[in-house]
Amino acid sequence: MRLKIFLFMSIIALLGCTSGHQSGYSSFDEYPVYYGPWEEMVYTPAETRFSLWAPTASEVRVMLYEHGSEGSMYRMIPMEPAEDGMWNARVAEDLKGKFYTFNAKIDEVWQGDTPGLMARAVGVNGNRAAILDLRTTDPEGWANDRRPVLNHFSDIVIYELHHRDFSIDTVSGIRHRGKYLALTEDSTHTYWGDKTGISHLKELGITHVHLLPSFDFSSVDESKPDKPQYNWGYDPKNYQVPEGSYATDPFTPEVRIREFKQMVMALHKAGIRVIMDVVFNHTAQTHGSNFERTVPGYFYRHDADGNFANGSGCGNETASERPMMRRYMVESVCYWAQEYHIDGFRFDLMGLHDIETMNQIRTALSKIDPTIFIYGEGWAAQEPQLPKEQLAMKANVSRMPGIAVFSDEFRDSLRGNWKHESRGGFVIGKFGYEGGVKFGLVGAVRHPQLTSNASNQYIHPWAEQPTQMISYVSCHDDLCITDRLKKTLPGASPQELGALMKLAETAVFTSQGVPFLFAGDEFMRDKKGVSNSYNSPDSINAINWQLKNQHRDVFDYVKGLIALRKAHPAFRLGDAEKIRAHLEFLHTPADNVVAFCLKGRPNGDSWLNTIVILNPRTEPVTVDIPNGKYWIAARDGKIDLVLGLGNLVGNQAVVSPRSALIIHQ
């Protein structure tokens, strides 16, 4: 379950929460489906054409404005009904630089101004859509921007960041702090010389940056850029437009678009792909939302009493199974992939969406580029209205090829269940979690050593392939791993916490799933013990770049794990049959120790018979291994892939307390 539940949205949404069918339709199934180009504004210097899908409206108007937020309309244009619920209008003059809204009359009631559903540029705070030529927003070199090479999803290493968190700290040396352009500034560093920003990402070695919601959202007032304001952004307003508060000028529509593209292009030049966090499962408002003002009721699910359903925990849940909502989602992600060169999408509360919609999204994006990665939360906040067998839940991921979900089993086994913040898991040496750790290490696929007969910790495998599992111990939701370790092991020294952090990340990066790192975890960022920090101030959420200097050993170790994974394909087999053939768990002297061997040279690895042992205990453990001579790659919280850390000869390996040992022949 997700923690980002905005109570104020629920209150707004549930006021007057019934919505019936209008204009003679007895059910939403009868609403016409439009199959033509779904563009609400098409500009040329000679004319601008407007369109709106509003099948239940009896009248629709377009209002034109000189400014994006101030002043009254200077012209009103009636729209004409067309086929399949569309309304059209045409203005034969150059409207570049003007703004517009729609207003639909339904059951004799004007619904109120909206920028529409498909607005691609907006004024400040997104209440009016802007008329512009998108090609004028392309930065120099944009036509030659290319996605960095990606051979297989198993090669991915994801880094989740929030724009403001990542760059707002003055110590970062970044000029455009908290903005899109922060990720275009190369060679930034602290006054100790530690790399920050995009230079830090290149140094770390990640392949993908996961951006928390960057579309236009409701909770931050863009007209007050100098006022400290914070939100994760899980409160959608305009889905096709970048958020204005991360732009240097939120008042000029072109700026946010151009700066977003500059950011993507800079990351691509650095060899890093860009993943966008999308939130289609709910909107910030229900009544008053662009959906509800355009086609009341259609885009949302309702309960048996006709009230708005609330599977998101945020006041509403969208109806992905309805043809035009499904089309909306497919076209939206395709638009971001094509117009903004986005390389992947993370779906918030993906378990609220139906399987067919997610599979159509996979098919559509694969036509653009099959290397675009898709993953999401395989659960809902509350019980959805659709039957579970129809939903994109974790249990149904085998029916969604090419789509991944987060493994909360692996996460909770490593650090403790999210519901109980003070209870730890495997990493602090607790018993009973090794089954979940092994489940995550094989990538949530079926494995002959993980059976219901062998252990009462059996977890049913839900992935067909390991690339359908996201391997993580921490993300923006809940306590980050440093805060969780502090909570579950009170009084632990910074050195002890660092050792446990290294152990946890060793499990993540030697897992056959797709590894995922929360920004700042690599040098032990914290959030002052605040778990649901969706609107907490910078003092809670901002990454303190001084920590990179203070915990350089942790950073170097995580950097080494990423380099290990990238250099040795045995850790990213990418195929369930290969995992079953090559990954073998070894017997350990204690239940809360996990060891495995990657037999042979799988995927042509240069290492032979690689062994990983995870020891969270407070005393050394001795593990029996196949007799031979081994080179040590990681030991005692250090990692060296070039010179190594010595040799080990014999049939036993001694592993120090609270550490991992990685060896190979």
Long-range contacts (C-beta under 8 A, 24 or more apart in sequence): 1-313, 1-379, 1-380, 1-381, 1-418, 2-313, 2-348, 2-349, 2-377, 2-379, 2-381, 2-477, 3-477, 3-478, 3-531, 3-532, 3-534, 4-232, 4-234, 4-477, 4-532, 4-534, 5-313, 5-314, 5-381, 5-532, 6-219, 6-234, 6-235, 6-284, 6-314, 6-315, 6-534, 9-235, 9-282, 9-284, 9-285, 9-314, 9-315, 10-310, 10-313, 10-314, 10-315, 11-315, 12-285, 12-286, 12-287, 12-288, 12-315, 13-285, 13-286, 13-287, 13-308, 13-310, 13-314, 13-315, 13-316, 14-286, 14-307, 14-308, 14-310, 14-315, 15-287, 16-287, 17-286, 17-287, 17-307, 17-308, 18-305, 18-306, 18-307, 19-292, 19-296, 19-297, 19-300, 19-302, 19-306, 19-308, 20-297, 20-306, 21-56, 21-297, 22-56, 22-106, 22-107, 22-296, 22-297, 23-55, 23-56, 23-57, 23-58, 23-106, 23-107, 25-55, 25-56, 28-297, 28-298, 28-319, 28-322, 31-55, 31-56, 31-85, 31-295, 31-298, 31-322, 31-324, 32-83, 32-84, 32-85, 33-84, 33-323, 33-324, 33-327, 34-83, 34-84, 34-85, 34-86, 34-324, 35-84, 36-84, 36-86, 38-118, 38-327, 38-328, 38-331, 39-118, 40-102, 40-116, 40-117, 40-118, 40-119, 40-129, 41-100, 41-116, 41-118, 41-119, 41-120, 41-129, 41-131, 43-95, 43-96, 43-131, 43-132, 43-133, 45-94, 45-96, 46-92, 46-94, 47-90, 47-91, 47-92, 47-93, 48-90, 48-91, 48-93, 48-95, 48-131, 49-88, 49-89, 49-90, 50-77, 50-79, 50-88, 50-89, 50-90, 50-91, 50-100, 50-102, 51-82, 51-86, 51-87, 51-88, 51-89, 52-79, 52-86, 52-87, 52-102, 52-104, 52-116, 52-117, 52-294, 53-84, 53-85, 53-86, 53-87, 53-117, 53-294, 53-295, 53-324, 54-85, 54-87, 54-102, 54-104, 54-106, 54-294, 54-295, 55-84, 55-85, 55-295, 56-85, 56-106, 56-107, 56-295, 56-296, 57-87, 57-104, 57-105, 57-106, 58-105, 58-106, 58-107, 58-108, 59-104, 59-105, 60-87, 60-102, 60-103, 60-104, 60-105, 61-102, 61-103, 62-89, 62-100, 62-101, 62-102, 63-100, 63-101, 63-102, 63-103, 63-113, 64-91, 64-95, 64-98, 64-99, 64-100, 65-98, 65-99, 65-100, 65-101, 65-128, 66-98, 66-99, 67-99, 67-123, 68-99, 68-122, 68-123, 68-124, 68-128, 68-130, 68-251, 68-253, 69-123, 69-124, 69-125, 69-127, 69-128, 69-223, 69-251, 73-101, 95-131, 96-131, 96-132, 96-133, 97-130, 97-131, 97-132, 98-130, 98-131, 99-123, 99-128, 99-129, 99-130, 99-131, 100-128, 100-129, 100-131, 101-127, 101-128, 101-129, 102-294, 104-293, 104-294, 106-296, 111-292, 111-293, 111-294, 111-296, 112-288, 112-293, 113-293, 114-290, 114-293, 114-294, 115-238, 115-290, 116-290, 116-294, 117-239, 117-290, 117-291, 117-294, 117-328, 118-240, 118-331, 119-238, 119-240, 119-241, 120-240, 120-241, 120-335, 120-339, 121-241, 121-253, 121-254, 121-257, 122-216, 122-238, 122-241, 122-244, 122-253, 123-251, 123-253, 124-222, 124-223, 124-244, 124-250, 124-251, 125-221, 125-222, 125-223, 125-244, 125-250, 126-216, 126-218, 126-222, 126-237, 126-238, 126-241, 126-244, 130-253, 132-253, 132-254, 134-257, 134-339, 136-254, 137-254, 137-257, 137-258, 137-261, 138-258, 138-261, 139-258, 139-261, 139-262, 139-265, 141-265, 142-261, 142-265, 145-264, 145-265, 145-268, 145-341, 146-268, 147-268, 147-273, 147-341, 147-343, 147-369, 147-371, 148-207, 148-268, 148-271, 148-272, 148-273, 150-207, 150-273, 150-343, 150-371, 152-467, 152-572, 152-574, 153-371, 153-373, 153-404, 153-467, 153-514, 153-574, 154-466, 154-467, 154-512, 154-514, 154-572, 154-573, 154-574, 155-207, 155-566, 155-572, 156-207, 156-208, 156-373, 156-467, 156-514, 156-515, 157-205, 157-206, 157-207, 157-208, 157-509, 157-514, 157-515, 157-517, 157-562, 157-565, 157-566, 158-206, 158-207, 158-208, 158-209, 158-210, 158-275, 158-470, 158-514, 158-515, 158-516, 158-517, 159-201, 159-204, 159-206, 159-208, 159-209, 159-210, 159-517, 159-519, 160-210, 160-212, 160-475, 160-476, 160-516, 160-517, 160-518, 160-519, 161-209, 161-210, 161-211, 161-212, 161-519, 162-211, 162-212, 162-232, 162-476, 162-519, 162-541, 163-211, 163-212, 163-214, 163-246, 164-230, 164-246, 164-538, 164-541, 164-542, 165-519, 165-520, 165-541, 165-542, 165-543, 166-197, 166-519, 166-543, 167-196, 167-197, 168-538, 168-542, 169-542, 169-543, 169-544, 169-545, 171-544, 171-545, 171-546, 172-196, 172-197, 172-543, 172-545, 173-197, 176-248, 178-246, 179-246, 179-247, 179-248, 179-259, 180-242, 180-246, 180-247, 180-256, 180-259, 180-260, 180-262, 180-263, 181-248, 181-259, 181-262, 181-263, 183-209, 183-263, 183-266, 183-267, 184-262, 184-263, 184-265, 184-266, 186-266, 186-270, 190-545, 190-546, 190-548, 190-549, 192-546, 192-549, 194-545, 194-548, 194-549, 194-552, 196-545, 196-548, 198-266, 198-267, 198-270, 198-272, 200-548, 201-267, 201-270, 201-272, 202-270, 202-271, 202-272, 203-559, 204-522, 204-555, 204-558, 204-559, 204-562, 205-559, 205-562, 205-563, 205-566, 206-272, 206-517, 206-562, 207-271, 207-272, 207-273, 208-272, 208-273, 208-274, 208-275, 208-343, 208-344, 208-373, 209-267, 209-272, 209-273, 209-274, 209-275, 210-275, 210-277, 210-344, 210-346, 210-516, 211-274, 211-275, 211-276, 211-277, 212-277, 212-476, 213-243, 213-277, 213-278, 213-279, 213-348, 214-242, 214-243, 214-246, 214-260, 214-276, 214-277, 215-239, 215-240, 215-241, 215-242, 215-243, 215-276, 215-278, 215-279, 216-241, 216-242, 216-243, 216-244, 217-243, 217-284, 218-284, 218-285, 219-284, 219-535, 220-245, 222-250, 223-250, 223-251, 225-250, 228-537, 228-538, 230-535, 230-536, 230-537, 230-538, 230-541, 231-534, 231-535, 232-476, 232-534, 232-535, 233-277, 233-279, 234-279, 234-314, 234-348, 234-534, 235-279, 235-283, 235-284, 235-314, 236-279, 236-280, 236-282, 236-283, 236-284, 237-283, 237-284, 237-290, 238-290, 239-278, 239-280, 239-328, 239-332, 240-332, 240-335, 240-336, 242-340, 260-340, 261-340, 261-341, 264-340, 264-341, 264-342, 265-341, 268-341, 273-343, 273-344, 273-373, 274-341, 274-342, 274-343, 274-344, 275-342, 275-343, 275-344, 275-345, 275-346, 275-373, 276-336, 276-342, 276-344, 276-345, 276-346, 277-345, 277-346, 277-348, 278-332, 278-333, 278-345, 278-346, 278-347, 278-348, 279-348, 279-349, 280-318, 280-320, 280-329, 280-332, 280-347, 280-348, 280-353, 281-311, 281-312, 281-317, 281-318, 281-347, 281-348, 281-349, 281-350, 281-352, 281-353, 281-380, 282-312, 282-314, 282-315, 282-316, 282-317, 282-318, 282-349, 282-352, 283-316, 283-318, 284-314, 285-315, 286-315, 286-316, 291-318, 295-324, 298-322, 298-324, 298-325, 299-324, 299-325, 299-328, 301-384, 301-385, 301-386, 302-385, 303-385, 309-384, 309-385, 310-382, 311-349, 311-352, 311-380, 311-381, 311-382, 311-383, 311-384, 311-385, 312-349, 312-352, 312-380, 312-381, 312-382, 313-381, 313-382, 314-381, 317-352, 317-380, 317-384, 317-385, 318-352, 320-352, 320-353, 320-354, 320-357, 321-354, 321-356, 321-357, 321-386, 321-390, 326-354, 326-356, 326-357, 326-360, 329-353, 329-357, 329-361, 330-357, 330-360, 330-361, 330-364, 333-361, 333-364, 333-365, 334-364, 334-365, 334-368, 337-365, 337-368, 337-369, 337-372, 338-368, 342-372, 343-369, 343-371, 343-372, 343-373, 344-372, 344-373, 344-374, 344-375, 345-372, 345-373, 345-374, 345-375, 346-375, 346-376, 347-374, 347-375, 347-376, 347-377, 347-392, 348-376, 348-377, 349-376, 349-377, 349-379, 349-380, 349-381, 350-376, 350-377, 350-378, 350-392, 350-405, 351-376, 351-377, 351-378, 351-379, 351-380, 351-384, 351-391, 351-392, 351-393, 351-394, 352-380, 352-384, 352-391, 352-392, 353-391, 353-392, 354-386, 354-390, 354-391, 354-392, 355-390, 355-391, 355-392, 355-396, 355-399, 355-400, 356-390, 357-392, 358-392, 358-400, 358-403, 359-399, 359-400, 359-401, 359-403, 362-400, 362-401, 362-402, 362-403, 366-402, 373-404, 374-402, 374-403, 374-404, 375-403, 375-404, 375-405, 375-406, 375-470, 375-514, 376-403, 376-404, 376-405, 376-406, 377-405, 377-406, 378-405, 378-406, 379-408, 394-462, 395-462, 397-462, 397-463, 397-464, 397-468, 398-462, 398-463, 398-464, 398-468, 400-468, 401-464, 401-465, 403-468, 404-467, 404-468, 404-469, 404-470, 404-514, 405-462, 405-468, 405-469, 405-470, 406-470, 406-472, 406-475, 406-516, 407-439, 407-440, 407-444, 407-469, 407-470, 407-471, 407-472, 407-513, 409-436, 409-439, 409-440, 409-444, 409-459, 410-436, 410-437, 410-439, 410-440, 410-444, 410-469, 410-471, 410-472, 410-473, 410-507, 410-511, 410-513, 411-472, 411-473, 411-474, 412-436, 413-437, 413-439, 413-440, 414-440, 414-473, 414-504, 414-507, 414-508, 415-473, 415-474, 415-481, 415-484, 415-485, 415-488, 415-504, 416-484, 416-488, 418-478, 421-479, 421-484, 421-487, 421-488, 421-531, 422-487, 422-488, 423-488, 424-484, 424-485, 424-488, 424-489, 425-488, 426-507, 426-592, 426-594, 426-614, 426-616, 427-473, 427-485, 427-500, 427-503, 427-504, 427-507, 427-616, 428-485, 428-488, 428-489, 428-500, 428-616, 429-592, 429-616, 429-617, 429-618, 429-658, 430-592, 430-616, 431-591, 431-592, 432-457, 432-591, 432-592, 433-457, 433-592, 434-591, 434-592, 434-593, 434-594, 435-459, 437-507, 437-594, 437-614, 438-585, 438-594, 438-596, 440-469, 440-471, 440-507, 440-511, 440-513, 441-507, 441-510, 441-511, 441-512, 441-583, 441-594, 441-596, 442-466, 442-512, 442-579, 442-583, 443-467, 443-468, 443-469, 443-471, 443-511, 443-512, 443-513, 443-576, 443-579, 444-468, 444-469, 444-513, 445-469, 445-512, 445-576, 445-579, 445-580, 446-576, 446-580, 447-579, 447-580, 447-583, 448-580, 449-584, 449-585, 463-513, 463-576, 464-576, 465-574, 465-575, 465-576, 466-512, 466-513, 466-514, 466-573, 466-574, 466-575, 466-576, 466-579, 467-513, 467-514, 467-574, 469-511, 469-512, 469-513, 469-514, 470-513, 470-514, 470-516, 471-508, 471-509, 471-511, 471-513, 471-514, 471-515, 471-516, 472-508, 472-515, 472-516, 472-517, 472-518, 473-504, 473-505, 473-507, 473-508, 473-521, 474-517, 474-518, 474-521, 475-516, 475-518, 476-518, 476-533, 477-531, 477-532, 478-531, 478-532, 479-527, 479-529, 479-531, 480-518, 480-520, 480-521, 480-525, 480-526, 480-527, 481-518, 481-521, 482-521, 482-524, 482-525, 482-526, 483-526, 483-527, 483-528, 483-529, 483-530, 483-531, 486-526, 486-529, 487-529, 494-524, 494-550, 494-551, 496-658, 497-524, 498-524, 498-551, 498-553, 498-554, 498-637, 499-637, 499-658, 499-659, 500-616, 500-658, 501-554, 502-554, 502-557, 502-558, 502-637, 502-659, 502-660, 503-614, 503-615, 503-616, 503-658, 503-659, 503-660, 505-557, 505-558, 505-561, 506-561, 506-612, 506-614, 506-634, 506-660, 506-662, 507-594, 507-614, 507-660, 508-561, 509-558, 509-561, 509-562, 509-564, 509-565, 509-571, 510-561, 510-564, 510-565, 510-571, 510-612, 510-662, 512-571, 512-572, 512-573, 512-574, 512-579, 512-583, 515-562, 515-565, 517-558, 519-543, 520-544, 520-547, 521-558, 522-554, 522-555, 522-558, 522-559, 523-547, 523-548, 523-550, 523-551, 523-552, 523-554, 523-555, 524-551, 524-554, 553-637, 553-638, 556-639, 557-637, 557-638, 557-639, 560-634, 560-639, 560-640, 560-641, 561-639, 563-641, 564-633, 564-634, 564-639, 564-641, 564-662, 567-641, 568-605, 568-606, 568-607, 568-610, 569-602, 569-603, 569-604, 569-605, 570-598, 570-601, 570-602, 570-603, 570-605, 570-607, 570-610, 571-598, 571-610, 572-603, 573-602, 573-603, 574-603, 578-602, 578-603, 586-611, 586-613, 586-623, 586-624, 586-625, 587-623, 587-624, 588-613, 588-621, 588-623, 589-621, 589-622, 589-623, 590-617, 590-621, 592-616, 592-617, 593-617, 593-621, 593-623, 593-655, 595-623, 597-625, 597-626, 607-664, 607-665, 608-664, 608-665, 609-664, 609-665, 610-662, 610-663, 610-664, 611-653, 611-661, 611-662, 611-663, 611-664, 612-660, 612-661, 612-662, 613-653, 613-655, 613-660, 613-661, 613-662, 614-660, 615-655, 615-656, 615-657, 615-658, 615-659, 615-660, 615-661, 616-658, 617-657, 617-658, 618-657, 618-658, 619-657, 620-654, 620-655, 620-656, 620-657, 621-654, 621-655, 622-652, 622-653, 622-654, 622-655, 623-652, 623-653, 623-655, 624-651, 624-652, 625-651, 625-652, 625-653, 625-663, 626-651, 627-651, 628-665, 629-665, 630-663, 630-664, 630-665, 631-663, 631-664, 631-665, 632-661, 632-662, 632-663, 633-662, 633-663, 633-664, 634-660, 634-661, 634-662, 635-659, 635-661, 635-662
